[in-house]
Amino acid sequence: KLVLGNIRLHGYIVNKSKIPIPDVIVNVYNDSNEKVKGLSSDANGHWEVRLPAGRFGVEYIHKKFKPINRTVELEEAQNEYEVR
């Protein structure tokens, strides 16, 4: 894994019934809209990356739903941030 920073950004992707969705493409973009990481959710719907402080965009892509986008602000004092 490429470690870009020491803040753990992660999430669990589940459906409305709280069942995990595996193989969701997760793209992370920096403030300049450049992709810094691309990965997929695991069998439990979980994903994670390590990033430095800053503003990032998170995009979920899956054939069963429209793309979902979130913006997160990571601060130096944080150890982790869960995207919901």
Contacts in CASP RR format, 6 or more apart in sequence:
PFRMAT RR
TARGET T0000
AUTHOR 0000-0000-0000
METHOD contacts of the structure
MODEL  1
KLVLGNIRLHGYIVNKSKIPIPDVIVNVYNDSNEKVKGLSSDANGHWEVR
LPAGRFGVEYIHKKFKPINRTVELEEAQNEYEVR
1 49 0 8 1.000
1 50 0 8 1.000
2 37 0 8 1.000
3 50 0 8 1.000
4 36 0 8 1.000
4 37 0 8 1.000
4 49 0 8 1.000
4 50 0 8 1.000
4 51 0 8 1.000
4 52 0 8 1.000
5 50 0 8 1.000
5 51 0 8 1.000
5 52 0 8 1.000
6 50 0 8 1.000
6 52 0 8 1.000
6 79 0 8 1.000
7 50 0 8 1.000
7 51 0 8 1.000
7 52 0 8 1.000
7 53 0 8 1.000
7 74 0 8 1.000
7 78 0 8 1.000
7 79 0 8 1.000
7 80 0 8 1.000
7 81 0 8 1.000
8 48 0 8 1.000
8 49 0 8 1.000
8 50 0 8 1.000
8 79 0 8 1.000
8 80 0 8 1.000
8 81 0 8 1.000
9 28 0 8 1.000
9 48 0 8 1.000
9 49 0 8 1.000
9 50 0 8 1.000
9 51 0 8 1.000
9 56 0 8 1.000
9 58 0 8 1.000
9 72 0 8 1.000
9 74 0 8 1.000
9 80 0 8 1.000
9 81 0 8 1.000
9 83 0 8 1.000
10 46 0 8 1.000
10 47 0 8 1.000
10 48 0 8 1.000
10 49 0 8 1.000
10 80 0 8 1.000
10 81 0 8 1.000
10 82 0 8 1.000
10 83 0 8 1.000
11 46 0 8 1.000
11 47 0 8 1.000
11 48 0 8 1.000
11 82 0 8 1.000
11 83 0 8 1.000
11 84 0 8 1.000
12 20 0 8 1.000
12 44 0 8 1.000
12 45 0 8 1.000
12 46 0 8 1.000
12 82 0 8 1.000
13 20 0 8 1.000
13 21 0 8 1.000
13 24 0 8 1.000
13 26 0 8 1.000
13 41 0 8 1.000
13 45 0 8 1.000
13 46 0 8 1.000
13 47 0 8 1.000
13 60 0 8 1.000
14 20 0 8 1.000
14 21 0 8 1.000
14 45 0 8 1.000
15 21 0 8 1.000
20 41 0 8 1.000
20 43 0 8 1.000
20 44 0 8 1.000
20 45 0 8 1.000
20 46 0 8 1.000
21 41 0 8 1.000
21 45 0 8 1.000
21 62 0 8 1.000
21 64 0 8 1.000
22 40 0 8 1.000
22 41 0 8 1.000
22 42 0 8 1.000
22 43 0 8 1.000
22 44 0 8 1.000
22 45 0 8 1.000
23 40 0 8 1.000
23 41 0 8 1.000
23 62 0 8 1.000
24 40 0 8 1.000
24 41 0 8 1.000
24 45 0 8 1.000
24 47 0 8 1.000
24 60 0 8 1.000
24 61 0 8 1.000
24 62 0 8 1.000
25 38 0 8 1.000
25 39 0 8 1.000
25 40 0 8 1.000
25 59 0 8 1.000
25 60 0 8 1.000
25 61 0 8 1.000
25 62 0 8 1.000
26 38 0 8 1.000
26 39 0 8 1.000
26 40 0 8 1.000
26 41 0 8 1.000
26 47 0 8 1.000
26 58 0 8 1.000
26 59 0 8 1.000
26 60 0 8 1.000
26 61 0 8 1.000
27 35 0 8 1.000
27 37 0 8 1.000
27 38 0 8 1.000
27 58 0 8 1.000
27 59 0 8 1.000
27 61 0 8 1.000
28 35 0 8 1.000
28 36 0 8 1.000
28 37 0 8 1.000
28 38 0 8 1.000
28 49 0 8 1.000
28 51 0 8 1.000
28 56 0 8 1.000
28 57 0 8 1.000
28 58 0 8 1.000
28 59 0 8 1.000
29 35 0 8 1.000
29 36 0 8 1.000
29 56 0 8 1.000
29 57 0 8 1.000
29 58 0 8 1.000
29 59 0 8 1.000
30 36 0 8 1.000
30 55 0 8 1.000
30 56 0 8 1.000
30 57 0 8 1.000
31 54 0 8 1.000
31 55 0 8 1.000
31 56 0 8 1.000
36 51 0 8 1.000
36 56 0 8 1.000
37 49 0 8 1.000
37 51 0 8 1.000
39 47 0 8 1.000
39 49 0 8 1.000
40 47 0 8 1.000
41 47 0 8 1.000
51 74 0 8 1.000
52 74 0 8 1.000
53 74 0 8 1.000
53 75 0 8 1.000
53 76 0 8 1.000
53 78 0 8 1.000
54 73 0 8 1.000
54 74 0 8 1.000
54 75 0 8 1.000
55 71 0 8 1.000
55 72 0 8 1.000
55 73 0 8 1.000
55 74 0 8 1.000
56 71 0 8 1.000
56 72 0 8 1.000
56 74 0 8 1.000
57 69 0 8 1.000
57 70 0 8 1.000
57 71 0 8 1.000
57 72 0 8 1.000
58 69 0 8 1.000
58 70 0 8 1.000
58 71 0 8 1.000
58 72 0 8 1.000
58 83 0 8 1.000
59 67 0 8 1.000
59 68 0 8 1.000
59 69 0 8 1.000
59 70 0 8 1.000
60 67 0 8 1.000
60 68 0 8 1.000
60 69 0 8 1.000
61 67 0 8 1.000
70 83 0 8 1.000
72 81 0 8 1.000
72 83 0 8 1.000
74 81 0 8 1.000
END
